[in-house]
Amino acid sequence: MIKKYQKDFSYSYTTGFYPTFELIKYKKEYLKCVYVNPNAVDTEGFKKLQISIPKEKIIISENVFNKLMLKENDNVIGVFDKYNDKLDKDDNHVVLQRPSDMGNLGNIMRTMNAFSYKNLAIIVPTADIFNPKTIRASMGSIFKINIELFNSFEEYIEKYKDHTYYPFALQNSKPMQSLKNIKKPYSLLYGNEATGLDRELLNENTLKIEQADDIDSLNLTTAVAVSLYYIKNLENN
Amino acid sequence: MIKKYQKDFSYSYTTGFYPTFELIKYKKEYLKCVYVNPNAVDTEGFKKLQISIPKEKIIISENVFNKLMLKENDNVIGVFDKYNDKLDKDDNHVVLQRPSDMGNLGNIMRTMNAFSYKNLAIIVPTADIFNPKTIRASMGSIFKINIELFNSFEEYIEKYKDHTYYPFALQNSKPMQSLKNIKKPYSLLYGNEATGLDRELLNENTLKIEQADDIDSLNLTTAVAVSLYYIKNLENN
């Protein structure tokens, strides 16, 4: 039986039907098994599960739910082996430098998916991308996007040389609205929640989201969402 | 000494220097006192506090911090009497129908503040606007905006007759990008996190944020942020 998640495990798990079906749909090759709470065997979700994966991968057990003490009232756990992705070098990227909050990280994945961004580079250290909390906040979007970790921004840019990069920062930047077209493939860079982007990553493309004069008025998730929406529409116009 | 917050209290409190200074700046008349942890009396924040409010309102005490068991490592608590606001009838409004999550609610206040929306109508039931978690998530923005609660949308629209209202929903709606100008004063309507807006509130102005075909791809906070940014810029153009 699986144990309560720890970062150094070689596996992790989804909680709830929706993220579990995303796992099955997009990363089936890493799926180990799905635990189902006996009180959920009469649900539509369980029926769908039975036609989605081999019978021997479904384990009906109450114990595991008691043991993991899930906060939400979830009746399904999808266990999978952790895996590594590579980014699509011809597509646009989102780059996060040292994101520290699992909720933010998951939410950013969800937003990326909503606005059709499929490639996420992360400069470590990072909040654990595979923690069940991150997966939960992503609503399973984690399985639909490519995520690649880098030790430094230099390592990233060395590998993806052809990308034009646009850092986001409040200082020494121009309003995002002044950007009327964008060179593809591009990378959008966002810094840590508390400290922002390292100064040496700022360049002549640095953008800011116009906002009231408050130090702390947009959180990271919001800043990413607003800018992805704006830039995706710029690209489409 | 104050007790751990409960919804029926006539008072609530901020935690941390930043939200506490926002309270002092914008709602000083409701401030009762500020508790300071003895280990914070050498900080810049404490010095600033001493010149911001009368001496007798500052209470240095370790007990209250132990008793409230704050999650964050906060050294300041600003206690205030709950109050009622009225909305500015000539200004634009954000309207939330039955928001259920305190984190979302606080974050929406923070985003409103960033994009200069100063009036929030809430159709009850609602997540507690004065819970310290909501205040925390708002980073003190709660004190800079007017918030008014209504029993029904009818009650709201009866009182603010001159507003043109724009509901947000995925069904029976036109893309937000097709909106090229907006009639002021306007109200932007958003539904509950799980159930969306009541169907009878949808009208010919109903808007959707263009996104990938996923039921659950934008969370409420994100949807509000993206649309406030778009519409504020539309207004400014």
Interface residues (C-beta under 8 A of the other chain):
Chain A: Y18 N107 R110 T111 N113 A114 F115 S116 M139 S141 Q177 I209 E210 Q211 A212 D214 D216 S217 L218 N219 T221 T222 A225 V226 Y229 Y230 N233
Chain B: Y18 N107 R110 T111 N113 A114 F115 S116 M139 S141 Q177 I209 E210 Q211 A212 D214 D216 S217 L218 N219 T221 T222 A225 V226 Y229 Y230 N233
